[in-house]
Amino acid sequence: MKAVLLLNQNEQQNTENTIKSLANEGIGEFIIFSHQYKKSQTFIDELTKNGITATFIDLNRRISTFDALDLIKGSLNDTFLLVYSNEISNFDINDAHYYHKSNEKLATLLSSDKLTAGIFLENDVFDYMIEPNHFEKVILKRLFEDDEALVYSALTYELY
């Protein structure tokens, strides 16, 4: 499974900790949208040594989730985890992934009290991305309307 990171790129240490945390949960491939993020060669070497692949897509500006996914959709051919926040470390990713797969939905939002930290998405989500739209406000809304999305809560493990 791949993880796509859309994190606050000004917090390099938090981003690296998030990648390490997700790698410890068994995720071995990362696509990191980089905006003002200085890649540490030591960190990249450490990932590579541990069998983890990280592709950095350097941007000179912040882009929308729709545009980011559209740029990489050809490299996403199975379930992937879209990461919005370092809060993703509060989740049991394996448990959340099992919940996502067992419910056979296109999307499972990983939500804490404060925010949505990430979303498990199936590759079929690209069928909803026919024309440029706000991913969170339009695409996710349509997924919920079509009963193709669920919410998984990190802090209480309550399933909505």
N, C-alpha and C positions, 0 to 999 in steps of 0.2 A: 504494500500500500504506500502511496505517496502522500506527503503533507505539503500543502501550498501555504506559505506564510505571508500574511499581509499585516505585519506587526508595525508598531511604532518604531521606525528604524533608527531613531535617535538614541535608543537604549540598547547599545550593543551587548552589554553583559547580560541583560534580560533575554535578548534574542538568542544568544548562545546557550544560556541555561534552558530555554524552552526547547531548543533543538536537542540538547542532551537528554532532557526529560522525555521527549517523544521517542528518541532513539532507544532509551531504556525500556520503553513500552513496546518496542519491536518495530517501529517505523524505520525503514532503511533508506528511503529516498525523500529528498526535500527539494522543493522549488521555492526560492526565497526572492521575493520582490524587494529590491534593495534601493532605498532612497536615503542618501546620506549615511549609509552604513559602510563602515570601513572593514573590509574582510581581513581577518587576521590569518596569515599564512600558517601560523602555528595551529590555529583552530581548524582550518581546512585540512591540514596534515593529520591532525588527531581524528577527524571524522573519517578520512580515507583509510587510515590505519585500522579503524574499527569496522570497515566494510560499509560505511555510510556514504551515499552519494548526495552531494549538495550542488544544485545548479543555481547560480546567482543571476538574476536578471536586473541589471543596473538601469535605473530610471533617473532621469533628470528632474522628474516631477512625480507627484502622487497621481495614480490613475485609479479609475473606478474598479470595483470588483468585477463587473461585467467585462471591462476591457482587459483586465489581468487574465481572467479565465479564457477569454477569447484568444489571447496571445498563445496560450499553452494547451488549448483543448486537444490538439493532435497527440500530445504526450500523456494524456490522461485516458486510459482505456479500461479502468476498473473503478472500484470504490476509492475515493480520495478524501482526505481531511483538509478542509479549508480552515486555516487558523487566523483569527482576528486579534487575539490577545494572549498575553503571557499567562492569563488566568487558566489557560488550557491545562497547565500543570496540576490544577486541582482535581482533574478528572482521572478516573480509572479508564484509560483509553480502551483497554481490552474489553471491559464490561460494557462500555458505551458502544463499541463497535459490534459486539455480540447483539446488543439490543437493536441497533440499527439493522443488522443483517436479518435478525429473526422476524422483524416486522415488515420486511420487504418493501420499504418506502424508498423514494428517491432522495429524501433529505431527512436528517435528524440533527436538529439544533442542539448544541451542547451549551446549556444555559446555567449561569450562576445567579445569585441574587442581584448582581450589579449589571451583567451584560451577557451577551452571547459571545462565548469565547471561541467557538468553532462550529463547523457543520460537517457532518459526514455527508457526502454526495455521491450518487451513482452517476456514471458517465451519461446516462440518459437525460440528465439535467440539461444537456446541451440542446435537446429537442425543444426546450422551453426558451432557449436563447436565440430565437430566430432574428430578431431585430434589436439593435442597441436599446437597452432599458436599464433602469436602476435595479441592480440585482436584488438588493435587500427589500426594496419597497414594491417592486413589480413581480420579479421572478419568484421570490419566496412566497409572496402573497398568493400567486397562482398555484404554487405547489400545495399550499395549505387548502386552498379552495377545492383543488382536485383530490384532496385526501391523500396526498403523496408526501406529507411531511409530518414529523413528530417533534416533540421537545423532550430532551433528557436533562435532568437537573443534576449538577455536579455535587452540590453541597448537601443536599438532602437525599439524593438518589430517588426522589419521587419522579415517577414517570407520568407525564401529562398526556 
